[in-house]
Amino acid sequence: MHKIIHEQNIKLSRISQLSQEEAKELLLENLRKEYKKEAAVIYKELVDKAKENANKEARNIITAAIEKNAADHCVESTVSVVSLPSEDLKGRIIGRDGRNIKAFEQATGVKVIVDDTPEAIVLSAFDPVRREVARLSIEKVIANNKINPQKIEDIVKNAEKEVDKLIWRAGNEVIARIGVGRIHPDLIRILGRLKFRTSYGQNVLKHCEEVAVLTGSMAAELKLDTKLAKRAGLLHDIGKAMSQDMEGTHTQIGVQIANKFKENSVVINAIASHHEDEPATSLISVLVACADSISGARPGARRDTLEGYVRRIENLEKVADSFELVSKAYAISAGREVRVMVQPEKVSDEVATLLASDIAKKIQKDLEYPGQIKVTVIRETKAVSYA
């Protein structure tokens, strides 16, 4: 039997003009390609199935991440430190049996932390406007010779009026600088609240002003309605002003606010689509999304150094380019996304899905980065004909 198989192998080698070793290698190579293709199909099926339970899994992942990393973020975005002229003032702020500090916390809605930190107290609250009211109030309390619960309530009421004036002035000033026409007074106040809000260390009102200027400049080049473009850019993050008071993402809240004040449909769509939550229905919406990315990606706008920014972009593109089937990789959105161009004749849809996963895993393994990086594999084919 073994002799017959051996003779058959020799005949097959003669017919195919391949040695036994060459035929074996060719067979193995064909099997490898076939199994890789099958593996890609199976992987895509597994991914599609996993997406059905993605929401539940995402909640678990986010919860775990928050438990590990929330402390640093909270310290940065929810507290204000107030310096005291002397350590003795801590006792006066607390008051007899803690009555002063209780009255202050009740009037402002802000937690006052008096600890061993020399000549300083900490004000803690998620609402940046309430925290600003508390900061102004505590400064007035410190300057006042007589501190009692009744006096504290009066001081807090006056501080609320001052902050309201600051909000009104901030909203009006940015509207005047940008030139977006008439805006409802209540919407001006909501816009002014962004003066006390930051995102990744970037002041949100300043960010909105930058986006408005950039959108207006691009709209002017394209001969579009410049004033409407600026208005859409200025209001694109309006939802962040009320995100502590309303449920939903800042884009959803922004759409609700814009609808309430009967804003132009182009402005509403720009708010809804600037993070691709909804499709853009106008060119102005696309410009707002571009301007938003430019403002956020500008080196120095958010807590990052120019050297660190450039290095992160280079490393991200280098990792993606290291894969054999990748033609070119481009890091965009300040390194929050990498778009990978592949060779379409060599990469199927299933393999593209597998490649995106492999790149994401390598980025996670090799690089250190804040937040999340989106990996998009683009497989593009073109057919060109001339008549």
C-alpha positions in Angstrom: 0.0 0.0 0.0 2.8 2.4 1.0 4.6 1.5 -2.3 1.5 2.3 -4.4 1.0 5.7 -2.6 4.7 6.5 -3.2 4.4 5.6 -7.0 1.3 7.8 -7.3 3.1 10.7 -5.7 6.0 10.3 -8.1 3.5 10.3 -11.1 1.7 13.4 -9.7 5.0 15.2 -9.3 6.0 14.4 -12.9 2.6 15.6 -14.3 2.6 18.8 -12.3 6.3 19.4 -12.8 6.7 20.0 -9.1 8.8 18.2 -6.5 7.1 16.6 -3.6 8.4 19.3 -1.3 7.2 22.1 -3.7 3.8 20.4 -4.0 3.6 20.1 -0.2 4.5 23.8 0.3 1.9 24.9 -2.3 -0.8 22.8 -0.7 0.0 24.2 2.8 0.0 27.8 1.4 -3.4 27.2 -0.2 -4.7 25.8 3.1 -3.3 28.8 5.0 -5.1 31.2 2.7 -8.3 29.2 2.9 -8.2 29.0 6.7 -7.4 32.7 7.0 -10.4 33.6 4.9 -12.6 31.3 6.9 -11.2 32.8 10.1 -12.0 36.3 8.9 -15.6 35.2 8.1 -16.0 33.6 11.6 -14.5 36.6 13.3 -17.0 39.0 11.5 -19.9 36.7 12.6 -18.6 36.8 16.2 -18.3 40.6 16.1 -21.8 41.0 14.7 -23.1 38.7 17.4 -21.1 40.6 20.1 -22.6 43.9 19.0 -26.1 42.6 20.1 -24.8 42.7 23.7 -22.6 45.7 23.2 -24.6 48.1 25.3 -24.5 45.9 28.3 -20.8 45.2 27.9 -20.0 48.8 27.3 -21.7 49.8 30.6 -19.6 47.3 32.5 -16.4 48.5 30.8 -17.2 52.2 31.5 -18.1 51.5 35.1 -14.8 49.7 35.6 -12.9 52.5 34.0 -14.7 55.2 36.1 -13.9 53.3 39.3 -10.2 53.3 38.4 -9.8 56.8 36.9 -12.6 59.0 38.1 -10.8 60.5 41.0 -8.2 62.5 39.1 -10.8 63.8 36.7 -13.2 64.8 39.5 -10.4 66.7 41.3 -9.7 68.7 38.1 -13.2 69.5 37.1 -15.3 69.7 40.3 -13.3 71.5 42.9 -12.1 75.1 43.6 -9.4 75.9 46.1 -9.9 79.2 48.0 -6.8 80.7 49.8 -7.3 82.1 53.3 -5.4 85.0 54.8 -4.8 83.1 58.0 -5.4 79.7 59.5 -7.7 81.2 62.2 -10.4 81.9 59.6 -11.2 78.1 59.3 -12.7 78.2 62.8 -14.9 81.2 62.0 -16.0 79.6 58.7 -17.1 76.4 60.5 -18.8 78.4 63.3 -20.1 77.2 66.7 -21.2 73.6 66.4 -20.7 73.9 62.6 -23.6 76.2 62.1 -21.9 78.6 59.7 -20.5 75.9 57.4 -23.9 74.1 57.4 -25.7 77.4 56.5 -23.2 78.0 53.7 -23.5 74.5 52.2 -27.3 74.7 52.4 -27.4 78.1 50.7 -24.9 77.3 47.9 -25.4 73.6 47.3 -21.6 73.2 47.4 -19.6 71.0 49.8 -17.0 72.9 51.8 -14.0 70.8 52.7 -11.9 72.1 55.6 -8.9 69.9 56.2 -5.2 70.1 57.2 -4.2 72.0 54.0 -2.6 75.2 55.4 -4.5 78.5 54.8 -6.9 77.0 52.2 -10.3 75.4 51.9 -11.8 73.4 49.1 -15.2 73.9 47.4 -16.6 70.8 45.7 -19.6 70.6 43.3 -20.3 69.3 39.8 -22.1 72.4 38.8 -19.4 75.0 37.8 -21.8 77.9 38.2 -22.8 77.0 41.7 -19.1 76.5 42.5 -18.4 80.1 41.3 -21.2 81.4 43.4 -19.7 79.6 46.4 -16.2 80.9 45.6 -17.4 84.5 45.5 -19.5 84.0 48.6 -16.6 82.5 50.7 -14.4 85.5 49.7 -17.0 87.9 50.9 -17.5 85.8 54.1 -13.8 86.0 54.8 -13.8 89.8 54.3 -16.8 90.2 56.7 -16.1 90.7 60.4 -19.3 89.1 61.5 -20.1 85.7 60.3 -23.4 84.1 61.1 -26.0 82.0 59.2 -28.2 85.0 58.3 -25.3 87.0 57.0 -24.1 84.0 55.0 -27.6 83.7 53.3 -27.5 87.4 52.4 -24.0 87.1 51.0 -24.9 84.1 48.9 -27.9 85.9 47.4 -25.7 88.9 46.4 -23.1 86.5 44.9 -25.8 84.8 42.8 -26.7 88.2 41.4 -23.1 89.0 40.6 -22.6 85.6 38.9 -25.8 86.1 36.9 -24.4 89.5 35.7 -21.1 87.8 34.7 -23.0 85.2 32.8 -25.1 87.8 31.0 -22.0 89.9 30.2 -20.0 86.9 28.9 -22.8 85.8 26.6 -23.4 89.2 25.2 -19.7 89.9 24.7 -19.1 86.8 22.7 -22.2 87.4 20.6 -21.0 90.9 19.8 -17.5 89.8 18.9 -18.7 87.0 16.6 -21.6 88.9 15.0 -24.4 86.4 14.8 -27.5 88.6 15.0 -30.2 88.6 17.6 -30.4 85.8 20.1 -33.1 85.1 22.7 -32.1 86.6 26.2 -32.6 83.2 27.9 -30.3 81.6 25.3 -27.7 84.3 25.9 -27.7 83.3 29.6 -27.3 79.7 28.8 -24.4 80.5 26.5 -22.8 82.6 29.1 -22.8 79.7 31.6 -20.2 78.1 29.4 -17.7 80.6 30.7 -17.4 78.4 33.8 -17.3 75.1 32.0 -14.1 73.3 30.8 -13.6 70.2 28.6 -10.2 68.5 28.6 -8.9 71.7 30.2 -10.2 73.8 27.4 -12.7 76.6 28.3 -15.9 75.7 26.4 -17.1 79.3 25.7 -13.7 80.1 24.2 -13.9 76.8 22.2 -17.3 77.8 20.9 -16.0 81.2 19.9 -13.1 79.6 18.0 -15.5 77.2 16.2 -17.7 80.1 15.2 -14.8 82.1 13.8 -13.4 79.0 11.9 -16.9 78.0 10.5 -17.6 81.6 9.4 -14.2 81.8 7.6 -14.8 78.6 5.7 -18.4 79.5 4.9 -17.2 82.8 3.4 -14.7 81.0 1.2 -17.6 78.8 -0.1 -20.0 81.7 -0.5 -22.4 80.3 2.1 -24.4 82.3 4.7 -21.6 83.5 6.9 -23.8 84.7 9.8 -25.8 81.5 9.9 -22.5 79.5 9.9 -21.1 81.5 12.8 -24.3 81.0 14.7 -24.2 77.3 14.2 -20.6 77.2 15.3 -21.2 79.3 18.4 -24.2 77.2 19.6 -22.8 73.7 18.7 -21.9 72.9 22.3 -24.7 74.8 24.0 -25.9 71.5 25.6 -22.8 71.4 27.8 -24.1 74.5 29.7 -27.1 72.4 31.0 -25.6 68.9 31.1 -25.7 68.9 34.9 -29.4 69.8 35.0 -30.8 67.7 32.1 -30.6 64.0 31.0 -28.9 63.0 27.8 -25.7 63.7 25.9 -24.7 67.3 25.3 -25.8 67.0 21.6 -29.2 65.8 22.6 -29.6 68.5 25.2 -28.3 71.1 22.7 -31.0 70.1 20.2 -33.7 70.4 22.9 -32.5 73.9 23.8 -32.2 75.0 20.1 -35.7 73.6 19.4 -37.1 75.4 22.4 -35.8 78.8 21.2 -36.9 78.0 17.6 -33.4 78.1 16.1 -32.8 77.7 12.4 -33.0 74.0 11.2 -29.4 74.3 10.0 -28.2 75.3 13.5 -30.2 72.4 15.0 -28.7 69.9 12.6 -25.1 71.3 13.2 -25.6 70.7 16.9 -27.0 67.2 16.4 -24.4 66.1 13.8 -21.1 67.6 15.0 -20.1 64.3 16.7 -21.7 62.2 13.9 -24.7 61.2 16.1 -26.9 62.2 13.2 -26.1 62.7 9.5 -25.3 66.2 8.4 -28.0 67.7 6.1 -26.2 70.8 5.1 -22.7 72.0 4.2 -22.6 74.3 7.2 -23.1 71.3 9.5 -20.0 69.6 7.9 -18.1 72.9 8.4 -19.0 73.0 12.1 -17.8 69.4 12.7 -14.5 70.3 10.9 -14.1 73.5 13.0 -14.9 71.6 16.2 -12.1 69.1 15.4 -9.7 71.8 14.5 -10.3 73.8 17.7 -10.0 70.7 19.9 -6.9 69.4 18.0 -5.0 72.7 18.1 -1.8 72.0 20.1 -2.1 73.8 23.4 -5.9 74.1 23.3 -6.3 71.1 25.6 -3.8 70.0 28.2 -1.0 68.7 26.0 2.5 69.9 24.9 3.4 70.4 21.2 6.1 67.7 21.5 3.8 65.2 23.1 1.1 65.9 20.5 3.4 65.4 17.5 5.0 62.3 19.1 1.6 60.7 19.7 0.5 61.3 16.1 3.7 59.9 14.7 3.6 56.8 16.9 0.0 56.1 16.1 0.6 56.3 12.3 3.7 54.1 12.7 1.8 51.3 14.5 -0.9 51.3 11.8 1.7 51.4 8.9 3.5 48.4 10.4 0.8 46.0 9.1 1.5 44.4 5.7 -1.8 45.1 4.0 -1.9 48.8 5.0 -1.1 51.3 2.2 -1.1 54.5 4.4 -2.4 55.5 7.8 -3.5 59.0 8.8 -4.0 60.1 12.4 -6.8 62.7 12.7 -8.8 64.5 15.4 -5.7 65.2 17.6 -4.9 61.5 17.6 -8.4 60.4 18.7 -8.9 58.5 15.4 -6.6 56.8 12.9 -7.9 56.1 9.3 -6.2 53.2 7.5 -6.1 52.9 3.7 -5.7 49.3 2.6 -5.1 47.6 -0.8 -8.6 46.7 -2.0 -7.6 43.9 -4.3 -5.9 42.1 -1.4 -8.4 42.9 1.5 -11.9 41.6 1.7 -14.6 43.1 3.9 -14.1 40.3 6.4 -10.3 40.8 6.5 -10.8 44.6 6.9 -12.8 43.9 10.0 -10.1 41.6 11.3 -7.4 44.1 10.4 -9.1 47.0 12.3 -9.3 44.8 15.4 -5.6 43.8 15.1 -4.5 47.4 14.7 -6.6 48.5 17.7 -5.0 45.7 19.8 -1.5 46.7 18.8 -2.2 50.3 19.6 -3.6 49.3 23.0 -0.5 47.1 23.7 2.3 49.5 22.4 1.0 53.0 23.1 -0.1 55.1 26.1 -2.9 57.5 25.3 -5.8 59.3 27.0 -9.4 58.4 26.3 -10.2 56.2 23.3 -8.8 55.9 19.7 -11.1 54.9 16.9 -9.6 52.7 14.1 -11.3 53.0 10.7 -10.1 50.8 7.9 -11.0 52.2 4.4 -11.2 49.8 1.5 -11.9 51.8 -1.6 -12.1 50.6 -5.2 -12.6 52.8 -8.3 -13.7 52.1 -11.8 -12.7 54.7 -14.4 -13.8 54.8 -18.0 -13.4 57.4 -20.8 -15.7 57.9 -23.8 
